[in-house]
Amino acid sequence: MNKIVPEEANILFAALKLIEQLYIDGNISEKVYRSIILENASGDDIQKFTGFYEGRKTRKGGTL
């Protein structure tokens, strides 16, 4: 596995936030959204996405 340098990490986080917006707008399914976030977000960042709280799916949603 390659190390992600800080600049790449920022780009990845921004891309995941754009994917989050697609989910919020109803353009991608919850299953696809959840899969992408769990596969690509770091452990610390995962809580910053809609529908995730402490790494688990919640029904409350909201970005922390």
Summary of the structure (lengths in Angstrom):
residues: 64
radius of gyration: 11.5
end to end distance: 28.3
largest distance: 34.2
contacts: 137
relative contact order: 0.14
helix: 52%
strand: 6%
